Amino acid sequence: ELDDGLDEAFSRLAESRTNP
Amino acid sequence: PGTGGVIGSFVPPKSVWLHAMKGKGLEISGTFTRRSGAVFMDLNFTNRALQVMSDFAIQFNRNSFGLAPAAPLQILTPLAPNQSTEVSLPLNTVGSVMKMDPLNNLQVAIKNNIDVFYFSVVYTLHILFMEDGKMERQMFLATWKDIPNENEAQFQIRECPPNSDAVSNKLQASNVFTVARRTVDGQDMLYQSIKLTNGIWVLAELRMQPGSPSCAYVELCLKCRAPEVSPFVSQAFEAILKN
């Protein structure tokens, strides 16, 4: 699977919203 | 038929918009729907007067999203006493715009051979959710970052479907598109986008605890450059999810 960095960016967003 | 599990878009039940007492015998009930990319006002006319009704026509006042009839009201034969007829009036969103209070208020005038009658209705905003409302992921992340925190609104919705798949499927049937999903600390997070007919984008984050009973609630966060629409988008989420 091509990693365009967006998967990681969404993971960071979700993480930052759960544990600000 | 035969496909099981396919969910249609949300259609609120009809309610009475004009009581016979106020309509000199004309009773109108109705609802709004979105079907195949178009908005419809589904109406039921009942003649509770002692005389025949004819020459029906409809007009809207200017409204927040430019809703207007896309065709004349088609009631081709006169309505005899105690007779009812169903009409589906196609609408477009290219009418004159004027901000209403509340935002989803619509003032309607109906005429027949007896008189002209006026009434106000409110519609659920999902009828304005467009079929091409799935935002590209990179654009979503950039837009989310770009919209200031002051434009973020939080809502709680109770009695939702029991898991994020069911929530996502139900919303998608009404053009709320899931762009990404993550699980963090046991919570499911859905990132979703909506495009309104006037081009306004709304971004959503839905947070829910998987495996909770169906009486559980979801936390909804909405980000939008026009934050005055957020409470009405939240109402639409609530109506879709509880339906």
Interface residues (C-beta under 8 A of the other chain):
Chain A: D4 L6 A9 F10 S11 L13 A14 E15 R17 T18 N19
Chain B: R137 Q138 L141 W144 A180 R182 V184 D185 Q187 M189 Y191 E205 R207 C221
